[in-house]
Amino acid sequence: MMAMATVTVRVYLTEEFKQGPVLVSASTCIEALRSLVAQHPVLKGIILTEELRLKRDYIYLLNGKSIEFLGKEDALLKDGDTISLFPPIGGG
């Protein structure tokens, strides 16, 4: 079993979620996000799909780097890490 890390999740959503940083315990990015959704069900379907998978157009950063390059949802976490979530950038 992998070690659980205590990490900070920052969600940058203006309307749906006005909460500050949330601490969760998890060993991978997807576990941390699922834990966040379990604590704050309003986020289901917003930061994760209804099936609790990553959303394609969302921006997920681990310590400022895109998780695309760190193992995606299986990116391993260590104590003190920060996951930042940004909604898709709208454009016209």
C-alpha positions as CSV (number, residue, x, y, z in Angstrom):
1,M,0.0,0.0,0.0
2,M,1.3,3.5,-0.9
3,A,1.9,6.0,1.8
4,M,-0.8,8.7,2.3
5,A,0.4,12.3,2.0
6,T,-1.3,15.3,3.3
7,V,-1.7,17.8,0.5
8,T,-3.4,21.1,-0.1
9,V,-6.0,21.4,-2.9
10,R,-6.8,24.9,-4.2
11,V,-9.8,25.2,-6.4
12,Y,-10.0,28.3,-8.5
13,L,-13.7,28.5,-9.2
14,T,-15.5,31.7,-8.7
15,E,-19.2,30.8,-8.4
16,E,-19.5,27.2,-7.4
17,F,-16.8,27.0,-4.8
18,K,-15.7,29.9,-2.7
19,Q,-13.8,27.8,-0.2
20,G,-10.1,28.4,0.6
21,P,-7.5,25.6,0.3
22,V,-8.6,22.2,1.5
23,L,-6.3,19.6,3.1
24,V,-6.8,16.0,2.0
25,S,-4.9,12.8,2.5
26,A,-4.1,10.7,-0.6
27,S,-1.3,9.0,-2.4
28,T,-2.2,10.0,-6.0
29,C,-3.7,13.0,-7.7
30,I,-7.0,11.3,-8.5
31,E,-7.4,10.0,-4.9
32,A,-6.9,13.6,-3.6
33,L,-9.5,14.9,-6.0
34,R,-12.0,12.2,-5.3
35,S,-11.5,12.8,-1.5
36,L,-12.2,16.5,-2.2
37,V,-15.4,15.7,-4.1
38,A,-16.4,13.4,-1.2
39,Q,-16.0,16.3,1.2
40,H,-17.6,18.8,-1.1
41,P,-20.2,17.0,-3.3
42,V,-21.0,20.3,-5.1
43,L,-17.7,19.8,-7.0
44,K,-18.8,16.4,-8.6
45,G,-19.3,17.0,-12.3
46,I,-17.3,20.2,-12.0
47,I,-13.7,19.3,-11.2
48,L,-14.3,15.6,-12.1
49,T,-16.7,13.8,-14.4
50,E,-19.7,12.1,-13.0
51,E,-17.6,8.9,-13.1
52,L,-15.0,10.6,-10.9
53,R,-12.3,10.8,-13.7
54,L,-10.3,13.9,-14.7
55,K,-12.1,16.3,-17.0
56,R,-10.3,16.9,-20.3
57,D,-10.6,20.6,-20.5
58,Y,-9.6,21.3,-16.8
59,I,-6.1,22.4,-15.8
60,Y,-4.7,20.3,-13.0
61,L,-1.3,21.5,-11.6
62,L,0.8,19.7,-9.0
63,N,3.2,22.2,-7.4
64,G,2.8,24.5,-10.3
65,K,3.5,21.8,-13.0
66,S,0.8,20.3,-15.2
67,I,0.0,16.7,-14.1
68,E,0.0,15.8,-17.8
69,F,3.8,15.5,-17.4
70,L,3.9,13.9,-14.0
71,G,1.9,10.7,-14.5
72,K,-1.6,12.4,-15.0
73,E,-4.1,11.2,-12.4
74,D,-1.6,8.6,-11.0
75,A,0.9,11.3,-10.2
76,L,2.3,10.4,-6.8
77,L,1.9,12.9,-3.9
78,K,4.1,13.7,-1.0
79,D,3.5,15.6,2.2
80,G,3.2,19.3,1.6
81,D,2.3,19.1,-2.1
82,T,-0.2,21.5,-3.6
83,I,-2.7,20.6,-6.3
84,S,-4.3,23.6,-8.1
85,L,-7.4,23.3,-10.3
86,F,-8.3,25.8,-12.9
87,P,-11.5,25.8,-15.0
88,P,-11.1,25.9,-18.8
89,I,-10.0,29.2,-20.1
90,G,-12.8,30.7,-22.0
91,G,-12.1,32.4,-25.3
92,G,-13.9,33.8,-28.2
